[in-house]
Amino acid sequence: MMLAHINLVARNVETLAAFYVNVMGCIVFRELRTLSGEHVSRGNGVSKSEIRTIWLKFPHLERPLLEIHEHKVMHHRDEPKVNEPGFGHLAFQMENVGDALRKIIDAGGAQIGQTTDFGTPANPYLIAYARDPEGNILELEQAIK
């Protein structure tokens, strides 16, 4: 078995995809397209389903892909919390957590908590949590060499 893709449902697919490309370094794998019709509705169980979708590759990986969907009809959800059940976050290894946090904030995201060292004095390992512009949680990791 192999993980094929991770799906994020966006309020605005173009804006969220631009964030993951411009700030997180993802690469467009499949351009924006619209999926609809009976076969889509039959597969996902949503009547008259219409989905705008784009697929991105994570930096330095062939799989899994990041699939971003924008559904024509969506249900509102509160901003996800770090400690609630379900999928929690996407984790990225970064060269510089501080620089990444600044870019995320400049792009409309936000930092959660403080940058913390989970390593040892000999091998520091920084962890920081942030939100993308739509509130999805990101974990940033940096091994200090």
PEUR-V111177 format. One record per residue. N is the residue number from 1. RES is the residue in three letters. PHI is phi as a letter, one per 20 degrees, with the letter a starting at -180 (999 if undefined). PSI is psi in degrees with one decimal (NA if undefined). OMEGA is omega in degrees with one decimal (none if undefined). Layout:
N_RES_PHI_PSI_OMEGA + N_RES_PHI_PSI_OMEGA
This chain:
1_MET_999_148.1_178.7 + 2_MET_b_137.3_175.8 + 3_LEU_f_122.1_-175.2 + 4_ALA_e_-49.4_179.7 + 5_HIS_b_162.9_175.0 + 6_ILE_d_134.4_-176.1 + 7_ASN_d_132.1_170.4 + 8_LEU_d_131.9_174.3 + 9_VAL_e_123.9_-173.7 + 10_ALA_d_152.6_169.8 + 11_ARG_f_-33.4_178.0 + 12_ASN_b_106.0_-173.1 + 13_VAL_f_-39.8_-178.4 + 14_GLU_f_-44.2_-178.6 + 15_THR_f_-44.9_-178.6 + 16_LEU_f_-40.1_177.5 + 17_ALA_f_-41.4_178.4 + 18_ALA_f_-39.0_176.7 + 19_PHE_f_-49.2_-177.1 + 20_TYR_f_-28.8_175.9 + 21_VAL_f_-53.7_-172.0 + 22_ASN_f_-32.0_-175.9 + 23_VAL_d_-42.7_-175.1 + 24_MET_e_-2.7_173.1 + 25_GLY_n_14.6_177.6 + 26_CYS_f_163.6_-177.0 + 27_ILE_c_136.1_178.9 + 28_VAL_f_124.2_178.1 + 29_PHE_e_-43.8_176.5 + 30_ARG_c_123.9_-177.2 + 31_GLU_g_163.8_179.1 + 32_LEU_g_134.0_176.0 + 33_ARG_b_166.6_178.5 + 34_THR_d_132.5_176.1 + 35_LEU_d_132.4_177.8 + 36_SER_a_177.9_177.5 + 37_GLY_o_173.1_-175.5 + 38_GLU_g_-39.5_-178.4 + 39_HIS_f_-36.3_177.8 + 40_VAL_f_-48.1_179.8 + 41_SER_f_-40.1_179.1 + 42_ARG_f_-38.4_-178.0 + 43_GLY_f_-40.8_-175.6 + 44_ASN_d_-4.1_175.9 + 45_GLY_m_11.6_179.4 + 46_VAL_d_117.6_-179.5 + 47_SER_f_136.1_178.9 + 48_LYS_l_41.8_-177.7 + 49_SER_f_133.6_172.9 + 50_GLU_c_122.8_-172.7 + 51_ILE_c_127.1_168.4 + 52_ARG_e_128.7_-171.4 + 53_THR_c_145.0_173.9 + 54_ILE_c_145.5_177.5 + 55_TRP_d_135.0_179.0 + 56_LEU_c_149.1_171.6 + 57_LYS_e_138.8_173.0 + 58_PHE_f_151.9_178.8 + 59_PRO_g_133.5_173.8 + 60_HIS_m_15.0_179.8 + 61_LEU_c_142.8_170.9 + 62_GLU_e_-37.4_179.3 + 63_ARG_b_151.4_-0.1 + 64_PRO_f_161.4_174.4 + 65_LEU_e_160.4_171.3 + 66_LEU_d_113.6_-178.5 + 67_GLU_d_121.4_-179.8 + 68_ILE_d_124.5_-179.7 + 69_HIS_d_144.4_166.3 + 70_GLU_c_112.9_-179.5 + 71_HIS_e_141.6_178.3 + 72_LYS_f_-41.0_176.5 + 73_VAL_d_120.7_-178.1 + 74_MET_c_153.8_172.1 + 75_HIS_e_137.7_178.5 + 76_HIS_f_144.4_175.3 + 77_ARG_c_140.6_175.6 + 78_ASP_f_163.9_178.3 + 79_GLU_g_130.8_-179.4 + 80_PRO_f_148.6_177.8 + 81_LYS_d_150.0_-179.0 + 82_VAL_g_-32.0_-171.6 + 83_ASN_d_24.6_177.8 + 84_GLU_d_154.3_-178.9 + 85_PRO_f_156.1_179.8 + 86_GLY_o_-171.5_178.7 + 87_PHE_f_134.5_-172.5 + 88_GLY_e_-54.6_-174.1 + 89_HIS_a_165.9_168.7 + 90_LEU_d_134.2_179.6 + 91_ALA_d_133.7_179.5 + 92_PHE_c_134.7_170.8 + 93_GLN_e_127.2_-174.3 + 94_MET_d_156.0_172.4 + 95_GLU_f_-31.0_-178.8 + 96_ASN_b_104.2_-177.3 + 97_VAL_f_-41.8_-179.6 + 98_GLY_g_-45.8_177.8 + 99_ASP_f_-42.8_179.9 + 100_ALA_f_-42.6_178.3 + 101_LEU_f_-42.1_178.4 + 102_ARG_f_-42.8_179.1 + 103_LYS_f_-40.8_179.2 + 104_ILE_f_-46.8_-179.6 + 105_ILE_f_-43.1_178.7 + 106_ASP_f_-28.1_-179.2 + 107_ALA_e_6.5_177.1 + 108_GLY_o_3.8_175.8 + 109_GLY_e_-167.3_-178.5 + 110_ALA_b_153.3_174.3 + 111_GLN_e_144.7_173.9 + 112_ILE_d_125.5_178.0 + 113_GLY_m_-156.0_-176.1 + 114_GLN_d_153.7_172.8 + 115_THR_f_131.5_-173.2 + 116_THR_c_143.1_178.0 + 117_ASP_e_112.8_178.7 + 118_PHE_e_7.8_-178.9 + 119_GLY_e_-150.3_178.2 + 120_THR_c_167.6_177.0 + 121_PRO_g_-34.8_-180.0 + 122_ALA_f_-28.2_-177.2 + 123_ASN_c_75.2_179.6 + 124_PRO_f_144.8_179.1 + 125_TYR_b_103.8_-175.6 + 126_LEU_e_141.2_176.4 + 127_ILE_c_135.3_173.7 + 128_ALA_b_146.8_176.2 + 129_TYR_d_145.8_-179.5 + 130_ALA_b_172.2_173.7 + 131_ARG_d_141.2_171.3 + 132_ASP_f_176.6_-176.4 + 133_PRO_f_-17.9_178.1 + 134_GLU_d_5.6_175.4 + 135_GLY_n_-3.8_177.7 + 136_ASN_f_145.2_-173.2 + 137_ILE_e_135.3_177.1 + 138_LEU_c_141.4_169.9 + 139_GLU_d_130.4_178.4 + 140_LEU_d_132.2_-177.2 + 141_GLU_c_141.4_177.3 + 142_GLN_b_118.2_171.5 + 143_ALA_e_128.4_179.3 + 144_ILE_e_121.1_-174.7 + 145_LYS_e_NA_none
